[in-house]
Amino acid sequence: MTKLTFAAHPFLLGFDQLERLVERTAKSATEGYPPFNIEQSGDNAFRITLAVAGFREEDLSITVEDRQLVIRGRQTDEAEGRIFLHRGIAARAFQKAFVLADGVEVAGAAMEHGLLHIDLRRMVPETVVQTIRINGRG
Protein backbone atom coordinates (compact mmCIF):
# COMPACT_ATOMS: atom_id res chain seq x y z
CA MET A 1 0.00 0.00 0.00
CA THR A 2 1.33 3.44 -0.96
CA LYS A 3 1.39 6.06 1.78
CA LEU A 4 0.26 9.51 0.65
CA THR A 5 1.67 12.61 2.23
CA PHE A 6 -0.61 15.59 2.78
CA ALA A 7 0.84 17.51 -0.17
CA ALA A 8 0.59 14.47 -2.47
CA HIS A 9 -3.15 13.96 -1.97
CA PRO A 10 -4.83 13.83 -5.41
CA PHE A 11 -7.39 16.54 -4.58
CA LEU A 12 -4.77 19.06 -3.43
CA LEU A 13 -3.28 20.22 -6.72
CA GLY A 14 -0.51 22.80 -6.53
CA PHE A 15 -0.02 22.51 -2.76
CA ASP A 16 3.46 21.00 -3.00
CA GLN A 17 4.85 24.06 -1.17
CA LEU A 18 2.80 23.12 1.88
CA GLU A 19 5.19 20.36 2.93
CA ARG A 20 8.17 22.74 2.68
CA LEU A 21 6.22 25.31 4.71
CA VAL A 22 5.56 22.80 7.49
CA GLU A 23 9.25 21.84 7.57
CA ARG A 24 10.33 25.49 7.76
CA THR A 25 7.88 26.14 10.57
CA ALA A 26 9.22 23.18 12.54
CA LYS A 27 12.77 24.50 12.15
CA SER A 28 11.85 27.97 13.46
CA ALA A 29 13.22 28.82 16.87
CA THR A 30 11.00 27.29 19.52
CA GLU A 31 12.75 28.67 22.59
CA GLY A 32 10.64 30.62 25.03
CA TYR A 33 12.61 33.88 25.02
CA PRO A 34 11.18 36.41 24.69
CA PRO A 35 7.67 35.38 25.67
CA PHE A 36 4.97 36.33 23.17
CA ASN A 37 1.22 36.34 22.57
CA ILE A 38 -0.68 35.95 19.31
CA GLU A 39 -4.20 37.30 19.27
CA GLN A 40 -6.91 37.83 16.70
CA SER A 41 -7.77 41.51 16.64
CA GLY A 42 -10.38 41.41 13.87
CA ASP A 43 -11.88 39.16 11.21
CA ASN A 44 -8.73 39.37 9.10
CA ALA A 45 -6.32 40.95 11.57
CA PHE A 46 -3.83 39.51 14.04
CA ARG A 47 -1.39 40.92 16.59
CA ILE A 48 1.85 39.41 17.81
CA THR A 49 3.07 40.90 21.10
CA LEU A 50 6.59 40.22 22.38
CA ALA A 51 7.77 41.11 25.90
CA VAL A 52 11.01 42.98 25.18
CA ALA A 53 11.65 44.82 28.45
CA GLY A 54 15.08 46.43 28.46
CA PHE A 55 15.29 46.69 24.67
CA ARG A 56 15.17 50.05 22.91
CA GLU A 57 13.58 50.50 19.48
CA GLU A 58 17.05 50.77 17.93
CA ASP A 59 17.97 47.38 19.49
CA LEU A 60 15.18 45.65 17.52
CA SER A 61 14.70 44.84 13.84
CA ILE A 62 11.65 43.43 12.06
CA THR A 63 11.96 41.97 8.57
CA VAL A 64 9.95 39.78 6.24
CA GLU A 65 12.22 37.29 4.48
CA ASP A 66 10.68 34.80 2.06
CA ARG A 67 7.21 34.86 3.73
CA GLN A 68 8.81 34.62 7.17
CA LEU A 69 8.43 37.40 9.75
CA VAL A 70 11.73 37.66 11.62
CA ILE A 71 12.17 39.74 14.80
CA ARG A 72 15.71 40.20 16.07
CA GLY A 73 16.89 41.89 19.23
CA ARG A 74 20.42 42.73 20.31
CA GLN A 75 21.20 44.65 23.50
CA THR A 76 24.47 46.39 24.07
CA ASP A 77 26.05 45.47 27.38
CA GLU A 78 26.56 48.73 29.24
CA ALA A 79 27.98 47.05 32.36
CA GLU A 80 31.52 48.36 31.94
CA GLY A 81 32.68 50.05 35.11
CA ARG A 82 29.69 48.77 37.10
CA ILE A 83 29.97 46.30 39.96
CA PHE A 84 27.01 43.96 40.33
CA LEU A 85 26.31 42.27 43.65
CA HIS A 86 23.71 40.20 41.81
CA ARG A 87 23.06 40.14 38.06
CA GLY A 88 19.75 38.52 37.19
CA ILE A 89 18.87 40.61 34.14
CA ALA A 90 20.82 39.28 31.21
CA ALA A 91 21.58 41.31 28.12
CA ARG A 92 21.16 38.73 25.40
CA ALA A 93 20.21 38.61 21.77
CA PHE A 94 17.20 36.80 20.37
CA GLN A 95 15.57 35.89 17.10
CA LYS A 96 11.91 34.91 16.66
CA ALA A 97 10.47 33.79 13.35
CA PHE A 98 6.85 33.33 12.27
CA VAL A 99 5.86 31.87 8.89
CA LEU A 100 3.24 34.04 7.16
CA ALA A 101 0.56 32.59 4.92
CA ASP A 102 0.08 33.96 1.42
CA GLY A 103 -1.91 37.17 1.61
CA VAL A 104 -0.83 38.03 5.18
CA GLU A 105 1.07 41.30 5.40
CA VAL A 106 2.63 43.31 8.22
CA ALA A 107 0.41 46.33 8.82
CA GLY A 108 2.71 48.01 11.34
CA ALA A 109 4.63 47.77 14.58
CA ALA A 110 4.65 49.77 17.81
CA MET A 111 6.55 49.70 21.09
CA GLU A 112 4.63 50.35 24.31
CA HIS A 113 5.60 49.78 27.96
CA GLY A 114 8.24 47.15 27.13
CA LEU A 115 5.95 45.32 24.70
CA LEU A 116 6.53 45.14 20.95
CA HIS A 117 3.25 44.90 19.02
CA ILE A 118 3.30 43.72 15.41
CA ASP A 119 -0.01 43.99 13.57
CA LEU A 120 -0.78 41.67 10.66
CA ARG A 121 -3.65 41.72 8.22
CA ARG A 122 -4.89 39.14 5.76
CA MET A 123 -5.83 40.48 2.36
CA VAL A 124 -9.04 38.80 1.20
CA PRO A 125 -9.00 38.22 -2.54
CA GLU A 126 -12.14 38.74 -4.58
CA THR A 127 -13.94 35.58 -5.62
CA VAL A 128 -13.37 34.94 -9.31
CA VAL A 129 -15.55 32.61 -11.33
CA GLN A 130 -13.99 31.51 -14.58
CA THR A 131 -15.89 29.61 -17.27
CA ILE A 132 -13.78 27.17 -19.29
CA ARG A 133 -14.84 26.53 -22.87
CA ILE A 134 -14.79 22.88 -23.96
CA ASN A 135 -13.17 22.39 -27.33
CA GLY A 136 -14.55 19.50 -29.36
CA ARG A 137 -12.31 17.15 -31.24
CA GLY A 138 -12.88 16.73 -34.79
QUILINFEN-V704323 format. One record per residue. N is the residue number from 1. RES is the residue in one letter. PHI is phi in whole degrees, 0 to 359 (NA if undefined). Layout:
n->{N	N}
res->{RES	RES}
phi->{PHI	PHI}
This chain:
n->{1	2	3	4	5	6	7	8	9	10	11	12	13	14	15	16	17	18	19	20	21	22	23	24	25	26	27	28	29	30	31	32	33	34	35	36	37	38	39	40	41	42	43	44	45	46	47	48	49	50	51	52	53	54	55	56	57	58	59	60	61	62	63	64	65	66	67	68	69	70	71	72	73	74	75	76	77	78	79	80	81	82	83	84	85	86	87	88	89	90	91	92	93	94	95	96	97	98	99	100	101	102	103	104	105	106	107	108	109	110	111	112	113	114	115	116	117	118	119	120	121	122	123	124	125	126	127	128	129	130	131	132	133	134	135	136	137	138}
res->{M	T	K	L	T	F	A	A	H	P	F	L	L	G	F	D	Q	L	E	R	L	V	E	R	T	A	K	S	A	T	E	G	Y	P	P	F	N	I	E	Q	S	G	D	N	A	F	R	I	T	L	A	V	A	G	F	R	E	E	D	L	S	I	T	V	E	D	R	Q	L	V	I	R	G	R	Q	T	D	E	A	E	G	R	I	F	L	H	R	G	I	A	A	R	A	F	Q	K	A	F	V	L	A	D	G	V	E	V	A	G	A	A	M	E	H	G	L	L	H	I	D	L	R	R	M	V	P	E	T	V	V	Q	T	I	R	I	N	G	R	G}
phi->{NA	273	268	266	276	302	287	264	298	295	270	253	278	83	259	294	288	299	296	296	296	296	297	295	295	294	279	300	302	248	291	271	248	282	295	213	239	234	227	270	253	184	300	231	225	225	223	256	238	248	276	237	302	94	267	266	303	287	275	245	222	233	225	244	236	53	63	236	279	239	247	238	226	218	265	272	276	261	269	299	82	255	248	264	277	210	236	253	256	274	260	226	273	213	215	239	231	230	278	260	287	301	91	265	234	281	272	165	217	212	248	207	53	79	244	260	255	239	264	239	223	259	279	265	287	289	285	243	252	241	263	257	282	265	271	277	270	139}
